[in-house]
Each structure stands twice: as C-alpha cells, then as structure tokens.
Amino acid sequence: MDWQPLLLTLRLALVTTAILFVLGVPLAGWLALTKSRFKPLAEALLAMPLVLPPSVLGFYLLLAFSPANAFGQWIEHVFGIRLVFSFTGLVIASVIFSLPFMVQPLQAGFEALPAQWVEAARTLGKHRRDILAHVLLPNAKGALLSGGVLAFAHTVGEFGVVLMIGGNIPGVTRVASIAIYNDVESLNYAAAHSYAGILCALSFAVVIGLYVFKRQRGQ
C-alpha cells in the first residue's frame, strides 16, 4: 500500500484545522456578540457548505481559482501561486468547505454562556476582542475542541471538493479519499480496504477522544 495519500491527508487536515482555529475563533466571537441586522445573512453564507453538494462548491471554486479567470490570474500574477491542482489550492478549498464545522460549535458554545458575563465586561469598558479572549474562550474549551475535531474529521473525509480542485496528482493532491476511489475503480479492493480501514480507525479515535474529554469535564 502507498502511504503517501494517507500522509498527505493528515497534512491537509492538520494545516486546514490550524488555519480554521485562526479564522474561526474571531468569526464565531463576532457572530455570538454582534447585534447587526446582517447577522442572519452572514450565518446563511457560512452554512452554505453544509447544504451545497461538494461538487457544486468545488466547481465554483475551480472556476474562481482557474488562471483563466480574474481572481486566479491575479493570485498567480501577484503571489506566483497556482491554486488549481496544487496543495495550496486544496488547503484554501478545505478551509472554505470546513469553516462551518469550526464556527458553528464555537458560536453555540459562546452563546450558551451567561449573558451577564458579557454585559459585565462591556460595562467595564472591555473591547470585543478582550471579551472574546478573556471571557468567552476560557469558558468554552469544550466547544473549541468540538469545532477542531469536527473540522479535522471533515477534512479527512473530503472527496468532491478536493477532486474538483486538486485532481489526482500523486504526492501532490491525491489524498486518501481519492486513492480509495481509484482503487475501487480498478477493482483493487484490498488496497481500498486498507485505506478505508485506516481512515475509519483514525476517525473513531479522534471522535472517541472528544467524547472522553467531554465526559471527564462533565459536559
């Protein structure tokens, strides 16, 4: 069995999850604290990857990232980066696709905290950034872990988006889900079983770790 797709999948999931922590925490904090009338619109846009077929999202990202279109052309010209059929493109697509899996648990965790805590911090003149860092995050560690686990597991299992953006380049974009698809197409069920079994074991270990952590914290 070729271990490269599994290692590439793990790398993609780790990089994507790390980026989602950086992007998701402030976004979830803003959604939990804001009273803007545009909040429902922002929440609807954020939830779109949950309801769109992955092939649809992948198709539009492919169009956007393509050097034949303005955005992809600008990225390649300014930064020297080609997003289609590259690991960088996979990371960006995975971040967009998995963003709601990080943000929604965090937002729910923040909103479940007593409103008096936030109001007290506002009364003391604390900035929204300070409220997020010193009031919300320390008291929503379970939600933070849930978001990270869900984002990681979701990235590991991606197929449609990564196939559309990355294709099937060995060592570059061929992740485990693509390798399984290739092996099934070529009737190499033994290799497909190996990849699938390892992914099942990894996903189970990550999820059971989350539930054990929550049980120990009494959540």
C-alpha positions as CSV (number, residue, x, y, z in Angstrom):
1,M,0.0,0.0,0.0
2,D,1.2,3.5,-0.9
3,W,1.3,5.6,2.3
4,Q,1.6,8.9,0.5
5,P,-2.1,9.6,0.2
6,L,-2.6,9.0,3.9
7,L,0.3,11.2,4.9
8,L,-1.0,13.9,2.5
9,T,-4.5,13.6,4.0
10,L,-3.1,14.0,7.5
11,R,-1.0,17.0,6.5
12,L,-4.0,18.6,4.7
13,A,-6.3,18.1,7.8
14,L,-3.7,19.4,10.2
15,V,-2.9,22.6,8.2
16,T,-6.6,23.2,7.5
17,T,-7.6,22.8,11.1
18,A,-4.8,25.1,12.3
19,I,-6.0,27.8,9.8
20,L,-9.6,27.3,10.9
21,F,-8.7,27.9,14.5
22,V,-7.2,31.3,13.5
23,L,-10.1,32.3,11.3
24,G,-13.0,30.5,13.1
25,V,-12.5,31.9,16.7
26,P,-12.8,35.6,15.8
27,L,-15.6,34.9,13.3
28,A,-17.6,32.8,15.9
29,G,-16.9,35.5,18.5
30,W,-18.3,38.2,16.2
31,L,-21.4,36.2,15.4
32,A,-22.0,35.5,19.1
33,L,-21.6,39.1,20.2
34,T,-22.9,41.1,17.3
35,K,-26.3,42.7,17.1
36,S,-26.0,43.6,13.5
37,R,-29.1,43.1,11.3
38,F,-26.8,41.4,8.8
39,K,-26.1,38.5,11.2
40,P,-28.7,36.2,9.6
41,L,-27.1,36.8,6.2
42,A,-23.6,36.1,7.5
43,E,-24.9,32.9,9.2
44,A,-26.6,31.8,6.0
45,L,-23.5,32.3,3.9
46,L,-21.4,30.5,6.4
47,A,-23.8,27.5,6.4
48,M,-23.8,27.2,2.6
49,P,-21.1,24.4,2.5
50,L,-23.3,22.3,4.8
51,V,-26.2,22.2,2.2
52,L,-24.4,22.6,-1.1
53,P,-23.3,19.4,-2.9
54,P,-19.5,19.3,-2.6
55,S,-19.2,19.0,-6.4
56,V,-21.1,22.3,-6.8
57,L,-18.9,24.1,-4.3
58,G,-15.8,22.5,-5.9
59,F,-17.0,23.5,-9.4
60,Y,-17.3,27.2,-8.5
61,L,-14.0,27.2,-6.6
62,L,-12.4,25.6,-9.6
63,L,-13.8,28.5,-11.8
64,A,-12.6,31.1,-9.3
65,F,-9.1,29.6,-8.8
66,S,-8.5,28.9,-12.5
67,P,-5.8,31.1,-14.2
68,A,-8.3,31.7,-17.0
69,N,-10.4,33.8,-14.6
70,A,-9.6,37.2,-13.0
71,F,-9.1,36.0,-9.4
72,G,-6.9,33.0,-10.2
73,Q,-5.0,35.1,-12.7
74,W,-4.4,37.8,-10.1
75,I,-3.2,35.3,-7.4
76,E,-0.8,33.7,-9.9
77,H,0.5,37.1,-11.1
78,V,0.9,38.8,-7.7
79,F,1.9,35.8,-5.5
80,G,3.2,33.4,-8.1
81,I,0.8,30.7,-6.8
82,R,-1.4,28.5,-8.9
83,L,-4.3,27.3,-6.9
84,V,-5.8,24.6,-9.2
85,F,-4.2,21.2,-9.0
86,S,-1.9,22.2,-6.1
87,F,-1.7,21.6,-2.4
88,T,-2.2,25.3,-1.6
89,G,-5.5,25.2,-3.6
90,L,-6.6,22.1,-1.6
91,V,-5.9,23.9,1.7
92,I,-7.9,27.0,0.7
93,A,-10.8,24.9,-0.6
94,S,-10.8,22.8,2.5
95,V,-10.8,25.9,4.7
96,I,-13.9,27.2,2.9
97,F,-15.6,23.8,2.9
98,S,-14.9,23.0,6.6
99,L,-15.4,26.5,8.0
100,P,-18.9,26.0,9.4
101,F,-17.8,22.8,11.2
102,M,-15.4,25.0,13.2
103,V,-17.5,28.2,13.6
104,Q,-21.0,26.8,14.4
105,P,-19.9,24.7,17.5
106,L,-17.9,27.7,18.7
107,Q,-20.7,30.1,18.2
108,A,-23.1,27.8,20.0
109,G,-20.7,27.4,22.9
110,F,-20.2,31.2,23.2
111,E,-23.9,31.9,23.1
112,A,-24.6,29.3,25.8
113,L,-22.5,31.2,28.3
114,P,-24.4,33.5,30.7
115,A,-25.2,36.8,29.0
116,Q,-24.4,38.6,32.3
117,W,-20.7,37.8,31.8
118,V,-20.5,39.6,28.5
119,E,-22.6,42.5,29.8
120,A,-20.4,42.9,32.8
121,A,-17.3,43.0,30.6
122,R,-18.9,45.6,28.4
123,T,-19.9,47.7,31.5
124,L,-16.2,47.7,32.4
125,G,-15.3,49.1,29.0
126,K,-13.8,45.9,27.6
127,H,-13.3,45.7,23.8
128,R,-14.9,42.9,21.9
129,R,-11.5,41.4,21.4
130,D,-10.9,41.3,25.1
131,I,-14.3,39.8,25.8
132,L,-13.5,37.0,23.3
133,A,-10.0,36.3,24.7
134,H,-10.8,36.6,28.5
135,V,-14.5,35.8,28.9
136,L,-15.7,33.6,26.0
137,L,-12.7,31.4,25.1
138,P,-11.6,30.3,28.6
139,N,-15.2,29.2,29.3
140,A,-15.9,27.4,26.0
141,K,-12.9,25.0,25.7
142,G,-15.3,22.1,25.0
143,A,-16.8,24.0,22.1
144,L,-13.3,24.9,20.8
145,L,-12.3,21.2,20.9
146,S,-15.5,20.1,19.3
147,G,-15.0,22.5,16.4
148,G,-11.4,21.4,15.9
149,V,-12.3,17.7,15.9
150,L,-15.2,18.2,13.5
151,A,-13.1,20.4,11.1
152,F,-10.3,17.8,11.2
153,A,-12.6,14.8,10.7
154,H,-14.5,16.6,7.9
155,T,-11.3,17.5,6.1
156,V,-10.0,13.9,6.3
157,G,-13.2,12.7,4.6
158,E,-13.4,15.2,1.8
159,F,-13.8,13.9,-1.7
160,G,-15.8,16.1,-4.1
161,V,-14.2,19.4,-3.4
162,V,-10.6,18.0,-3.3
163,L,-11.2,16.1,-6.6
164,M,-12.5,19.2,-8.4
165,I,-9.7,21.5,-7.1
166,G,-6.8,19.1,-6.9
167,G,-7.5,16.3,-9.3
168,N,-5.5,13.2,-8.8
169,I,-1.7,14.0,-8.8
170,P,0.4,11.5,-6.8
171,G,2.3,13.1,-4.0
172,V,0.6,16.5,-4.6
173,T,-3.2,16.2,-4.4
174,R,-4.0,12.5,-4.3
175,V,-5.4,12.2,-0.7
176,A,-6.8,9.0,0.8
177,S,-10.4,9.5,-0.4
178,I,-9.2,9.9,-4.0
179,A,-6.9,6.8,-3.6
180,I,-9.9,4.8,-2.4
181,Y,-11.9,5.9,-5.4
182,N,-9.1,5.0,-7.8
183,D,-8.6,1.5,-6.2
184,V,-12.4,0.8,-6.3
185,E,-12.5,1.8,-10.0
186,S,-9.6,-0.5,-10.8
187,L,-11.2,-3.3,-8.7
188,N,-8.2,-3.3,-6.3
189,Y,-10.5,-3.8,-3.2
190,A,-7.6,-5.0,-1.0
191,A,-5.9,-1.6,-1.2
192,A,-9.2,0.3,-0.9
193,H,-10.0,-1.8,2.3
194,S,-6.6,-0.8,3.7
195,Y,-7.1,2.9,3.1
196,A,-10.7,2.8,4.3
197,G,-9.9,0.8,7.4
198,I,-7.1,3.2,8.5
199,L,-9.4,6.3,7.9
200,C,-12.2,4.6,10.0
201,A,-9.8,3.8,12.8
202,L,-8.4,7.4,12.7
203,S,-11.8,9.0,12.7
204,F,-13.1,6.8,15.5
205,A,-10.0,7.5,17.6
206,V,-10.5,11.3,17.2
207,V,-14.2,11.2,18.0
208,I,-13.9,8.9,21.0
209,G,-11.1,11.1,22.3
210,L,-13.5,14.1,22.1
211,Y,-16.3,12.2,24.0
212,V,-13.9,11.0,26.7
213,F,-12.7,14.6,27.1
214,K,-16.3,15.9,27.4
215,R,-17.2,13.2,29.9
216,Q,-14.2,14.0,32.1
217,R,-15.3,17.7,32.1
218,G,-18.9,16.7,32.8
219,Q,-20.2,18.2,29.6
